[in-house]
């Protein structure tokens, strides 16, 4: 049987997307739409409820927290900041929050992006400045030559 080692992040709490109370003190959400947060490490793989997760420490409005970067976030940061997550360290990224229902459960999804990334009218993460193949006019005369 394969044993997965759970890596410790020093007791760092997960970032919350809604207001909360801790030790009789009220806190606003660690992450709010449009916030800028700093990535503090290159990430650690930890065993989670649904398998291994890639968790990063980030600096939020309420201090240092950790959060799992979803695949869409990883793809954006790979393209914008480099393929080695070590190069993401100490970079500031913008938070985009999306409310959704997944498997019948209401959730808030956090995306971490740079530049002009946004959610389109269908709720998909997109870069409005990215040139797509369908945006390039096809010239039939050039193709025949």
C-alpha positions in Angstrom: 0.0 0.0 0.0 1.3 3.4 -1.0 1.7 5.8 2.0 1.4 9.5 1.3 3.3 11.8 3.6 1.4 14.8 4.7 3.7 17.8 4.7 3.4 20.4 7.4 3.1 24.1 6.7 3.8 25.1 10.3 0.2 25.2 11.4 -0.8 27.9 8.9 -4.5 28.3 8.6 -6.3 28.1 5.3 -7.5 31.4 3.8 -11.2 32.0 4.2 -13.5 33.6 1.6 -16.2 34.7 4.1 -16.1 36.6 7.3 -15.3 34.6 10.4 -14.8 34.7 14.2 -11.6 33.4 15.9 -10.9 33.6 19.6 -14.0 35.9 20.1 -12.7 38.3 17.5 -14.5 39.1 14.2 -12.5 39.1 11.0 -13.5 40.1 7.5 -12.8 37.4 4.8 -9.1 36.8 4.2 -9.8 36.9 0.5 -12.1 39.4 -1.2 -12.7 40.0 -4.9 -10.1 42.3 -6.3 -7.7 41.9 -3.4 -3.9 41.8 -4.1 -2.0 39.1 -2.2 1.6 38.1 -2.2 2.7 34.5 -2.8 5.2 33.6 0.0 6.5 30.2 -1.1 6.9 27.9 -4.0 4.1 25.6 -2.8 3.9 22.2 -1.0 2.0 19.1 -1.9 -0.2 18.0 1.0 -2.7 15.2 1.3 -6.2 16.6 1.2 -9.8 15.3 1.4 -9.9 14.7 -2.4 -6.3 13.7 -3.0 -3.0 15.6 -3.1 -3.3 19.4 -3.2 -0.8 22.0 -4.1 -0.9 24.6 -1.3 0.8 27.9 -1.3 1.4 30.4 1.6 0.0 33.8 0.8 -0.1 37.2 2.6 -3.7 38.2 3.1 -5.4 41.2 4.7 -5.5 39.0 7.9 -1.9 37.8 7.8 -0.2 34.7 6.4 -2.5 31.9 5.3 -2.4 29.0 2.9 -4.6 28.0 0.0 -4.8 25.4 -2.6 -4.2 26.8 -6.2 -6.7 25.3 -8.6 -5.7 24.1 -12.0 -6.9 27.3 -13.7 -4.8 29.4 -11.4 -1.8 27.2 -12.0 -2.2 27.5 -15.8 -2.4 31.3 -15.6 0.6 31.7 -13.3 2.6 29.2 -15.4 2.0 31.3 -18.5 2.5 34.7 -16.8 5.2 34.0 -14.2 7.0 30.9 -15.4 6.8 27.1 -15.3 8.8 26.8 -12.1 6.7 27.8 -9.1 9.9 29.0 -7.4 9.7 32.0 -9.7 6.2 32.8 -8.3 7.6 33.5 -4.8 7.3 37.2 -3.7 5.0 38.0 -6.6 1.7 39.9 -6.1 -1.4 38.5 -7.7 -5.0 39.6 -7.9 -7.9 37.6 -6.4 -11.0 36.9 -8.5 -13.8 35.1 -6.6 -16.6 33.2 -8.3 -19.7 31.8 -6.6 -20.7 28.4 -8.1 -22.4 25.2 -7.3 -20.3 22.0 -7.6 -21.8 18.6 -7.0 -24.8 20.2 -5.4 -22.7 22.3 -2.9 -22.5 26.1 -3.0 -18.8 27.2 -3.1 -16.7 30.2 -3.6 -13.8 29.6 -6.1 -10.7 31.7 -5.8 -8.6 32.4 -8.8 -5.2 34.1 -8.5 -4.2 36.0 -11.6 -1.9 38.7 -13.0 -2.6 41.4 -15.6 -6.0 41.7 -17.2 -7.4 38.3 -16.5 -11.2 38.3 -15.8 -14.3 36.1 -15.8 -16.2 36.2 -19.1 -20.0 36.3 -19.4 -20.0 32.5 -18.9 -17.9 32.6 -15.7 -14.8 31.3 -17.4 -11.4 32.7 -16.7 -10.1 34.6 -19.7 -7.5 37.1 -20.8 -9.2 39.8 -23.0 -5.8 40.8 -24.5 -4.9 37.2 -25.6 -5.1 36.7 -29.4 -7.1 33.6 -30.1 -6.9 31.6 -33.4 -10.6 32.4 -34.1 -9.7 36.1 -34.0 -7.2 35.9 -36.8 -8.9 36.5 -40.2 -8.5 33.6 -42.7 -7.3 34.7 -46.1 -8.3 32.0 -48.6 -6.1 33.4 -51.4 -2.9 33.0 -49.3 -3.9 29.4 -48.4 -4.0 28.4 -52.1 -0.6 29.6 -53.1 
